[in-house]
Amino acid sequence: MWVLIDNRRTQSCNNWYELRWILPVLCVFSVLLVVETITKEEKRRLRDQVKEMFDHAYSSYMEHAYPADELMPLTCRGRVRGQEPSRGDVDDALGRFSLTLIDTLDTLVVLNKTEAFEEAVRKVIKDVHLDNDIVVSVFETNIRVIGGLLGGHSMAIMLQDQGEYMQWYNNELLYMAKELGYKLLPAFNTTSGLPYPRINLKFGLRRPEARTGTETDTCTACAGTLILEFAALSRFTGESIFEEHARKALDFLWEKRQRSSNLVGTTINIHTGDWVRKDSGVGAGIDSYYEYLLKAYVLLGEDIYLERFNTHYAAIMKYISQPPLLLDVHIHKPMLNARTWMDSLLAFFPGLQVLKGDIKPAIETHEMLYQVTKKHNFLPEAFTTDFRVHWAQHPLRPEFAESTYFLYKATGDPYYLEAAKSIIENLNRYARVPCGFAAMKDVRTGSHEDRMDSFFLAEMFKYLFLIFSEKEDLIFDVEEYIFTTEAHLLPLWLSTAVQPITTKNTSENQELDDSNFDWSCPNTKILFPDDPQYAHNVREPFKNVVDKSCPKDSAKGHKEDFQVTFQSESSPSSTGPRPPLRARDFMANNPEHLDILKRMGVTLIHLKDGRVQLVQHASQAASSVDAEDGLRFMQEMIEFSSQQQKEQLPPRAVQIVSHPFYGRVVLTAGPAQFGMDLSKDDAEARGFVEKSEPYNACTHITNPGVIKGKIALMQRGHCMFAEKARNVQKAGAIGGIVIDDNEGSSSDTAPLFQMAGDGKSTDDISIPMLFLFMKEGKIILDAYLEYKEVEVLLSSKAKDRGIDSESMEQKTSEESVEDVVTGQTVLSSTDYDSSSKGESSVTIESGSAHASDSENFGDSLPYQDALAKESETVKEEETDQSKDIPPESSEPAAKSVADSSKDNKHKLNDILADWREDIEAFERMEKDEL
């Protein structure tokens, strides 16, 4: 039975017995019967495949990583904070409390693995300690650990009531959640009631040994995503302090909304309540704030939460929703878009709209997201309004699967079964590795990242399993529970467990009216009036929205235009009044240019990572005229950087396809401006690798018999890249890989670049040439030493990987080579201040576009970071030009897929590290479930 909540305040929602029929877990509606294209047998097969995939991921974690927080699936080991290189804020989720195991507890029950659940609960009780001297994210610890413990407790008492399992259980998980809750409470000791973003589990805040407590800002979602877990903790334990603090934080955020637009910003000062970032959307930084307002009403039955949600929702649909897009706006000027791209976290929003009951825009946005996944296999971490890749990573996020589940339950349309099936296929084809599932470093090349976040097990497999399951497949009624933002299960009867906390009657009652109860949970006659094709008809106009907006031919043309433009800019020009040396003509190995720099007071510094830094001291110039020329030169360098950021060129892939890798190791490589263009359809080179002699390939190759028909490995240095290519091509090589000679270099500290020519015609070079930093190149060298015969594929994008015998049969990839490209720049970080003691500084990533390879920097044109900065205001754009961009994330690594006796003996070095990401954008994304 389904009931429409009338357009007035309902009194029945305070009684959970009535609430479960009005708003069970996700407003699952009965709809007109639609003939399914996927049979029951096929659904059963897909359900079992999801279980097999979960077993593969979970057993890999337990075997290779436990008791560490997370699994590193490429190197088959656990990620222990402090023992691996820091990944910045993303590591704040790790607290040395076996995060993945806790996050997975209720997933085990959903998948009907009750014995494994019982064993896992015993391990958590026995092994997990919560008093570690470590700084953690309050937000992540709440949704993953407290939420995981409460979800596990909910499942434990449910099984206990059934009488077969967990008869020994005595609320141990609840006591652990309570202990952790008290450890987080000091974070709320602010005048506003908003929590500090981080806390030390052992020492709390502000004490010297705590190493935290000086922060002033937090994201809206970080402060507004506490009420479900904290209220549940209060209702389970009878201690109201947790719910009181979470409610106070929500009240403060509500009071600080922009009154004219009813929108909230992304980042807020926890002491003053001032908005630090005034852009507003439904993705990273805000998303789960909106989610928890509506779900707090569902769980707790208090009208105030629904009133607030509906007020915000009306503003979202008025300003942010631009079907099928959801674009950030400024809270004070909501008609003005704040950015031209969307992040993948907004993929949860169609599911929330299902819970709200607003199905039509949910279908529209989901369809757009589905088309993006068809184009790139996964949702890129961010993509532009014309559906090009903006941030290329994909850390196996579950939000798209979540919305797919909600829409299938709401419509019964088998189309969403097909969407869920595509998720399964892509995970197996592109992300599955011998030790679990690896995040995608770049959806365009298919390269991997050495991470498998806990939310992958907590959320992804729940939603996929439930999509393909029938009611009889579950051992409990999932509709008696609500999902948290981490997909943990909390029972709806909590609304009657304790008398709800009374709140003061604010002026909001005068601001809101009964219209805020429209579409609370409509029945199916209103949603689908006698039209079984309703969802199909809504989707149809958006079927080709991605392909129409992002034609591949134009991307190819853009790249070719860039190559011509760059070559013409390479030539010095003598027309017009110009400085003695133009930035675009500068060559770092040209003695004449270096002499000019010296006269202008510009010092050139070679950095260890291959970059070149230019620093000007006006007082050291030969004359005032030279100082003026130097200033113009530095300004021109900055302008040249901005110009180059608009140019685009995609990375390339080096895929190891021979035994024992079988295509599962993919390294992102820098291309060349000469030789075979791998971006063209079917352009690739496949062959076994062999080291050239001499290794630098700068002179006549002495082992042509060995090199012939192979892909030559060469060391960077001593001559130009084009010269190396000519030498190995003459010896019969079918391709070449240049490996950096800079010790320890990796994409952690330097962006990829394309190898430039030598100033001469390079039409004679026909073989493909790619560049790897030393860290990534050493993976191939180690494999070469270990297995002798190592076959690689040089291409624009990784091909389908071989799937081991345990995997289901996979169909071949239908997607053509992706030509979406990333920008490139000569100056990725600059420092210029003409008023600062007459000194200015410019850092050139990987050197000038025309310097000699023998100088280890110049024969290259650097890439712009794939996660490039998108400044929110002109002021930010000007300021951020002077900020260095730190590395973004982990050190992904590759591991041989040999038998276990060899695994411990022969570990390959880390696979390609993360693209570096701008720190501000990094903070936006990582604070919400990265």
N, C-alpha and C positions, 0 to 999 in steps of 0.2 A: 504494500500500500504506500502511495506517495501523496504527500500533502503539500499544497501551495501555501507558503507563508504569505498572509495577506499584507496589504500595504498599510499596516499599522503595527504598533508594538505588540509582540506576542508574549503572553505570560507563560506559555507552555514550555518554552525552551529551558526553563530552569529545572525541568524534570527530565532526567536522562532517558526514561522509558519512552516518553513522547519524542524526545530529541532524536533518538536513534532512527525513528521512522521519518522524521522531517529532514534531518541532516546526518545520515550515517556517513561513514568515513569520507566519501568524496561525492556526495550527491549522485549516486549511481542511479540513473533513470531507466525506467522501463520504456522501451521504444517499439515502434512498429517493426515487425519481423522483416529482416533483410536477408535475402539468400546469400549465404557465405560462399566465398570462392575458395577458402581454405577449409578442407574437410576436418572432421573431428580427429581422424587419424593423423592428419598433418599437424594439427594443433598439439596432439599428444606427443608426436615426434619432436616438435620444437620445444615443448615443455621439458622433455627429457634431455634435449640438447642443452638447454639452459642449466639444468642440474649438473650435467657433465662439465660444462664450462666453469660453473661455480666450484665444483670439486677440484678442478685443475688449479684454479686460483687459490682456493683456501688451503689445499694440501701443500701447495708450493710455499705459501707463507708459513705454515706450521712446520714444514720440513726444513726450510732454508733460512727463515727469518726469526721465528718466535724464540725468545720473548721480546725481540726488538719491536719498535712501533710499526714499521712498515717494511715491505719487501722491496728489494732492488732486483727486478726480474731479469735484467740482462746479465748481472754478475752473480745471481743466485745467492744473495746474502741479505742480511737484515740491515736496515738503515738505523743506525744508532746516533743520536744527536751528540755532536762533539767529536765523533770519530770520522765523520764524513765532512767534506768542505761545506761551509755554510751556504744555504740557499736563500738567506735573508728571511723575510717575514714568513715565508711558507713553512719554515722549520718550527715556527711557534706552535704549530699543532702537535708537535712531538714532545712528550713529557716523560719518556721512559716508563710508560704505563701500559705497554702492549696494546697500543691504540687500535690496530687492525682487529685483534681478537675481540675487544670490547665492542667495537663498532659493528661487528658481524653477528653478535649473539642472537638477536631476534630474526636475522635472516635465516639462520639455521632452522628455526621453528617454522617459518613461512615455507621453506623448502622441504618440510617434513623430515628433517634430520634431527629427531629428538634425542637419540643417543649421543650424537656428536655435540648437541647443545648441552646436555648434562655434563659431558666431559669438559667442555669449554668453560662452563660455569665453575666447575671445581678448580680448573687451572687459574681462572681469574681470582678466585677467592684465595688460593694458595700462593700465587706468584706475584700478583700485582701490588705495588706499593705506591701510595699517593703523596708521600712526603719527600719527594726528590728535590734537591737543590737545583731547580731549573725554572727558567722563565717561560711561561706559556701564554698563549692567547686565551683571554677570558671567553671570547666568542666560540672559538673552535673547541675548547675544553668543555664548554656547556653543551653544544649541539652533538659532539661526537662521544664524549666520555660520560658526562652525566646523562645525556640522552640514551647512550648505549646501555648504561647500567640500568636505567629505568625501563627501557624496552626489554632488556633481559629479565628484569624483575617481573614485569607484566606477563611475559611469557611463562616464567617459572611458576607463578601462582595460578595461572590458567591451567597449566599442565598438572599442577598439584591437585587442583579441584577435579580434574578428570580422573584422578586416582591411580594412574599407572606410573608416571614419571615424577621425578623431583620430590618424592615424599620426604626426603631428608632435608630439603631446603628450608632455611629459617631466616629469610629476609636478608641474607648476607649482602646481596647486590644493592639492596636499598640502603643498608647501613654505609656501604662504600660511597654511594651517591650522596648521602647526607654528609659524610666526612668531606668529600670533595666540594660540596656546596658551601660548607663553612669556610673552606680554604679560599673560595672565590669571593666571599662577602666583603673582605677589606677593600676590594677594588671599587666598591660602591661608595666609599667614604669621600664623596665630593659634594660641593654645595648644590650641584644640580641634581644629584642622584644618578647621573650617567656614570657607568663604570669606566675605570681606567682600561685601556685595551689589553694590558698584560699584567701578570702577577707572578711572583715566585711562589711555587707550591710549598716551599719550606719556610721562607722568611717573609712572605707577604710583600709589602710595599715600603719604599722610601728608606728602609734601613740600608746601610752601605752594602751589606752582603746580599741584599735583594736584587741589586743591579737593575732596578726598574722603579717606576713611580714618578718619573719626571715628564711623562708624556702629557700633552695638552689636547690632542685631537683624537677622535675616534670616528669610525664610519657609522652611518645611521643604522645599518643592519646589525653592526656589532653591538650597539646599545639596545636595539629594539627587537632582538631575536632571543629573548630569555624567558618570556612569559609561559610558554608551554612547559618547558622542563622545570622551571622554578615553581610554577603553580602545581604541577604534578608532584613535585617533591614535597611541597607543603601539604597537599591533600593526602599523599601517602603516609606522611609522618605526623601530621597534625601540628607542625611547627610553621606558623604563618610568615615567619621572617623572610623566607625566600620569595614567596609570592609578593609580599609587600615591596621588596626592593625592585623586582622586575616590573611591577605595576608603576612604581614611581618613575622609573626610567621611561616607560611608555608615555606616562602623563606629561613628562617634560618635553619629549619630542613632539607630542601633539600640540602643546602650548607654543612651541617654537616654529610650527609650520608657517609658511608664508600665507598670510590671511587672505590676500587678494586672489591667489592662485590655488590655495589649499594643497600645495606641493611642499615636499621637504628636500633639503639639499643632500649631498652625498657625504660630506664630512663636517663634523660639528666640534666646537671647543667644549670640552667636558666641564670646564669651570665657569665660563661666561655664557655659554649657550649660543654664541655667535656662529653663524654658518661660515666654515672655512672654505668649502667648495660649494658653490651655489648652483651647480648643475643637477638636474633631477631626471631620473629615468626609472626603469623597473629592473635594471640589471645589476651589475656589481656595485656593492656599497649600499644599496637600498633594498634590494629584492625581498629578502625574508622579513623585513619590517612590515611590509604590506601583507605578506603571507600570514604572519603571526597575529595580526589584528583580526583577520577573518577566522582563522583557526582557533583563536582564543574564544571567540563567540561560539564556535561549534563545540569546543571541549568544555567550556565553563558556563555557557548559556547566559552570558551577561550582555545586555543590549548595548552597553557603552562601546564595546569593541566593534559591533556591527555598524553602529552609527559612524564611528571614526573611519572604518574601512570604506564604507559607501561614499563618504565625503571625499576621501582620497581617490577612490575609484572613478568618481565622476570627473575629477580633475585630470586623471590619467587619460581617460577616454576623450576628453576635450582637447588636451594639449599634446600629450606624448604619443598617443595612438594615431598613426597615419597609415591605415591598413594597406598592405599587411605589415608595415614596418612599425617599430617602437623606438622612437628617436628621443634622445635626451634633450631637454630644454633648460633654459635659465629660470629659476623660480620667480624672479622679479619681472622677467620678460618672457613669459611662457610661450609666446608666439615665435620666439627666436630659438632655432635649433642650436644646441651647444656643441654638437659634433656631427660628423657625417658617417659614423660607423656604429655598429652594435656589437656588444659582447655576448658570448655564448650563454652566460648565466640567465639571460632573459628568456631562455627557452622554457623555463619553468612556468612562465606567465599564462600560456594557454591552459595549463592544468588548473591554475588558480581561478581562471575565468570559468572553467567548468564548475568548480565548487561554488563560485558566485552565481552561476546559472546563465551567464552571458555567452552562449555557445557560438554564435556567428563569428565574432572577431577572434574567438579561440581557434576556430577552424581555419580562418584566413591566415593568421600568423603561423600556425603549425604547418600549413601547407608551404608557406615561404621557407620555413626552416627545413622542411623535408626536401625541398628542391635544392637547397644549399648542401645538404648532406649527400644528395645524389651526385652533385658536382664534385665534392671534395672527399667523399667517403665518410667523413666526420664533420661536425661543426667546427670550423676554425675558432680559436679562442676569441677572435674578433674578425668581423667582415664589414665591408663598406656597404653603402646604400645601393651600389651597383653590383654587390655580391662578389667583389674581389676579396682576396685574403688580406686582412690587415695585420692580425697576429696569427702566425701559422701553427701554433701549438694546439694540441688537443690532449688534455690529461685524463681522458676516459670519463668525461663528465656524464652524469645520468639525467640531466634536466630534460633533454629531448625525449628520452624513454619515459620519463615521468609524465609528461604531457600527452604522449602517445597512449599511455595506459588510461589516463583520465578520459580522453576523448573516445577511446574504444568503449569504456564502460558507460559513457554518456550517450553514445549514438548506436552502439552495436554494429557499426559499419566495419565490414571485413577489410576495408582499405587500410585501417590502422593495424590490423594483423600483418598486412604486407609491410607496413612501415617498420613494425617491430622485428619482423623477419630480416629485413635489410640490416638492422642494427646487429643482430646476431651474426649474420654473414660477414659483415665488415670487421667485427671484433675478431672473428676467427681468421679471416684472411690477412688482416693487416696488423693486428695488435698482439695476437697470440704468439708466445715464445715458449721455449721449453720449461721455463720457471715462472709460469703465470701469464699475465698480460701486461705489456709495456705501453706506456703513454706514447703518443705520437709527438715527436719533436717538430715535425713539419708535415702537414697534411698533403703538401704538394709533392714532396719527394718520398714520403713514406718512411722517413728515418725515425728511429726510436729514441726514447728518453728512458733512463734507468729509474723509473718510478712506477709504483702501483699504489695509488693513494687509498686510504682506508675507505673512503666514500664509494669506491668502485664496488667493494663487496657489500657495503651497508645498503646501497641504494639500487645500483644497476640490476643486480640479479633478482631483487625483490620485484621490481616493476616488470621485468621481462617474464619472470615465472608467473606472476599473477595475470598477465595479459593472456597467456596460453593455457591457463588452468581453468577447470570447471570447479564449481562449488564443492563437489565431492572430493576433489584433489587436496583440499585444505583440511587441516585437523582442528581448525577453529573458524569462527565467523569473523572475517576481517572487517566486516562492516560495523562491528562493535568497537572499533578502534579508529583513531585518527593518526595520520602520518605527520611526524615532525618534519622540519626542513631537511633532516638527515635520514628521513624515512624510518625513524624509530616509531614503535607502536605504543600509544598511550590509550587506555580504556576510557570510553565515554562516560562510564559511571562515576568518574572522578568529580563530576559537577555536583554530586550529592554527597561526596565523602565528607566534606567540611562545609559549614555555612560560609558562603562567599564573603570576602572582605568588603566592608562598606567603603564607599568612596565619597569624597565631598562633592556636592552638587555644584559644578562649575558653570560658567556662563555658556558652555557649549550647548546646553539644552535649549537656550533661546536661539542659538544659531542654526540648529538642525531641525528639520521637520520630518513628517512621516514619509516623505518621498525618498528618504534615505533607506527605506525598507523595500524599495522596488527590486524585483528580481533576486530576492534572497535565496530562494530555492524553488523555482517554478516547476510545475508538473509537465509531463511530456506533451500534453495537448497544446500548451502554449509554445513549447520549443519546436515541435514537429507537427504542424497542423495537417494531418492526413497526407503527408508527403514522405514516403520512404526514401526518396532521393534527395532529401534536404541537404545533408552534409556534402553530397557529391556536387550539387548545384552551387553551393557556397565556394567549394574548392576550385571549380572549373576555371574561373577567370584568372587564377593564379598559377595554373599549371606550368606555364612557360615563362614566368616572371624572371627567373634567374638567367635562363639562356638569352632572353631578349635584352637583358641589361648588361650581360657580360659576354659579348661575342669573342671567340678565341682569335679570330683573324685580326681583329684590331689590336689585340695584345701582341701578336707577332709583329705587326707593322710597327708598333711603338718601339719594340726592341731594335728593329732594324734601323729605324730613324735615329735612334740614340747612337748606334755605332757610327753612323756617318757623321752625325753632329760632333761626336767626340773627336773623331779623326781630324775634322776641320778645325776644331778648337785647339788641336795639338800644335798647329803650325803658328809660329810667331807672326804677329802682324805689326806692321810699321806705320800704319796710317793713323793720322790724328794725334793730338797731344796726349800722351800716355806716360805713366811712370816708367822708369828705366827697366823694370821687370814686371811682367804681368803674372798674376797668380796662376793662370791656366797654362802658362808657358814654363813655369818653374820646374826644373829637374834637379833633384837632390844630389845627383852624382856629377853635375856639371860644375867644374871648378870656377868658371866665369860667373855662374849664378851665385855660387857660395861667396865669391868675392864681393858681388853686389850686395848680398845680404849683410855682410860684415860692415860695408860702408854705411848701410842704412841703420845699423845698430841692432840687427836681427841676428839672434843666435839660434843655431840649429842643434837640437839635442836628439840623439838616437836612444829611444827607450828599449828596454829589454824585450818587450812584446812585439817589436817590429815597427812600432809607430815612430813618427818623427814629430817632435814638438818644436814650434817656432816661438821664440820669446823676444820681444823688442824692448830695448832700453834706449829711450830717446837720447839720454845723456851720453851714450856710447857711439852715437852716429858721427860720421866724419864732419858733417856740417848741419846747419839748420835745414838746408834744402834736402839733404839726404834723410834727415829725421822725418821730414814731411813726406818724402817718398816712401819711407818705411811704414809710416802710419797708413798711407793710402794702400800700400801692398797688403798690410794686415787686414784692413777693412775689405779689400778685394777678396782675400782668402775666405773671409766669413761669408761674403756674398756668393762666392763660388761654391761654398758648401751648400748654401740654401738652394742654389740653382741645381746642383747635382742631386739633391735629395728628391727632385722631381723626376729624375731619370730612373728607369727600372730595368732590372735584369734578374731572372730567376736563378736560384741555386741549381746544382746538379747532384746526382746520386751516384755513389760507388757502392754497389751491392755485391757482397761475397756470396756466390751461388754454389760453390763446390762443397763437398763433404768436409766437416760435419755441420756447416752453417746453413746450406740449402736456402739461401736468400733471406735469412732472418736477421742478418747484420747489415744495416744500411748506414753509410756514412755520407753526411752532407758535404759537398765539395764545391769549391769555387771554380767557375768556368774560365775559358780563355776568349780573348777577342779574335782569335784566329783558329784555323782548323775546322773540323767538322762541327756543324751547328746541331747540337743534340736536342734543341728545342723543336726541330722539325719532326713531323710524323715519321715514326719507325726509325728515327736516327738513333743508333746505339752501337756500341762496340763490346763484344764479349770475347774474353780470352784469358789465358793463364798469365800470371804476372811473372816478371823476371827482372832482376836488378841489372841495370846497365853498367858497363865497365868502360871508362871510369864512371863512378857513381854519380858525379855531377853532370855528366853527359855534355861537357863543354868542349870536348875535342872528339876526334874520330873514335867511334865505338869499336872497341877491341874484341867484343864477343857477339858479332852479328849473327853467327850461327845459332846462338842461344836466344837472341832477341827476336829473330825473324818470326813473324806470326804471333808474337806475344804482346802483352801490354807492359811497356817498360816502366820500371820504378826508378825515379831520379831524385837526387838531392838538390834542394834549392841552393843557389849561390854561385859565384865566380863567373857567371855569364848571363846573358839575357834568356828569358823563357823561350822566345822564338828560336834562338840558336839551339837550345836543347831539343826542341821539337824537330827541327830539321835534321839533327844528328841521328836521333833514334828512328825517324822516318826513313832516312837513308839506309839504316841498318836493317830495315824490314819490319819494324814494330807497327802494330795496327792501332796503337793508342799509347798514351803516356800519362803517368801520374807523378806530379812533382810533390815531394814531401819536404816540408819546411825544415830548415837546418837550425832554427832558433830553439834551443833547448827548453822544453816545457811549454812551448806555445800550444794554444788550444783556442777554440772558439769561446771559451769562458772569458778570455781576456782580450780577444781581438775579433772583429767581424770578418766574415769571409770576403774575399775580393776576387775580381776577375783579373786574369793575367793579361797584360797589355803586350803589344808587339814591340819591335825594336826600332820603330821609326821608318822602317823600310816596308816594301810591299810584302805581305804574308800570304799572297794568293797561292804560293807554292806549297803551303802546309795544308794537308788534307786530313790528317789523323786527328781524333779528338784528344784534347789535353785538359786535365783537371788538376786542381791544387788541393792538398790536404795539409793542415797544420800537423806538427810533429806528433801530438798526442793521438790524433786520429790515424795518422800514417803509421804509427807504431803498431796499431791493431793489425794492419795488413802485413807489416814486417814480421811481427811475432807469429802470425799464422803461416807466413812463408817459411820461417825457420822451423816451425813445428811440423807442418804437413807437406812441405816442398811444393806440391801442386795445388796452387790456390787460384781458382777461377773467379773472375769478377765481371760485373756488367756495368758499363759506363752508360748512363742514360739521363734523361731529364727527370725521371721519376721512377721509384722502385716498382718492379713488376710483382705479380702475385708470388707470395712466398710459398715454399713447400710446407705442407701441413703434416705433422707427425701422424703416426698410425692411429692414435687415440682420437683424432679430430674427425669431425663429420666431413663428408665430401663437400668440397667447395666448388662453386662455379667460377669460371674465369672472369676476370675483370672486364667490364664493358666500357669502362671510362677511358677516353682518349687522353693523350698527353696534355697536362695542364699547363697553360701558358700564362696564368696569372703570375705576376712578378712582384719582387720586392724592390724598393728603392735603393739607391746607392749614393754615397757621399764621400767627398774627400775629407771634409772636416766634420767628424761626428761630435766632437766636443771642442768648444772654443772658449777662450777667456780673453775678453777685450774690455778695457776700461781706460779711456783716454784721460780720465781725471785722476787716475791712481798712480801718482808718482811717475808719470810719463812712461809707464810700462804696459805692454800688452802681450798676450800669449795666444798661440794657436797650436792645437794638437792635431796632427794629420794621422788618421787611422791608416796604418800600413803604408804610409808614405805617399809621396806624390804619384800622380798618375803616370809619370814617365821616367821615374828613376830606375837605375839599373838593378837587376836582380842581385848583382854582386854586392850591392849595398844592403841587401836584406830588407828593403822596404819599398823601393820605388817602382819596380816593374809591375805595377798593380793599380787597380782602381778599387777602393774599398766599397763594400756594401754598406748601405744604411742598415742599422739594426732592424731585424725583422719585426721586433716589437718597438717600433719607433714612437717617439713622443707625439702625442696629439695635445697640444696646448689648448686650454679651455678659454683663455682670453689673450688679447694682444699683449698685455703686460706680461703674462706668463711666457709667451713666445719669446719676448725680448730677454726676459730673465733667464730662461732655460737654455739659451744659447751658451751661457757661460758655465754650465754645470757638466761635470764629467758623469758619464753614464756607467754605473757599476754593473758587474755581471749579474744575471737574473737568477740562475738556478743551478741545479745540481751538476754532478759529473756523471752523465750517463755512461754506461760501459757495456761492452759486449763480452759474452762468455761462450766458449766453445761448447757445441752440443755433442760432445763426446760422452762415452759412458762414464759412470760416476767415479771409477778408479782414476780417470785422467782429469776429472774436474778439479780436484784439489791440487793437482800437480801443475796443471797448465791453465792458468787464468789469464785471459787476454786483458790488456789495459782497458781503461774506460773508453766507451764509444763516444761519439760526437757529443760535446757538451752543449748546453742550452744557448740559444740566441740570447744575447744580452738585452735586457729590457730596462727602459727608463724607470728610475726609482719611483717616481710619482705614480705612473701607470701601474707599476708593480704593486704598490700599496693598494691601489684600487681593487685589483683583481684578487690578490692573495688573501685579503682579509675576508673574503667570502668563499670558502670551501676549496681553495686551491690546495 
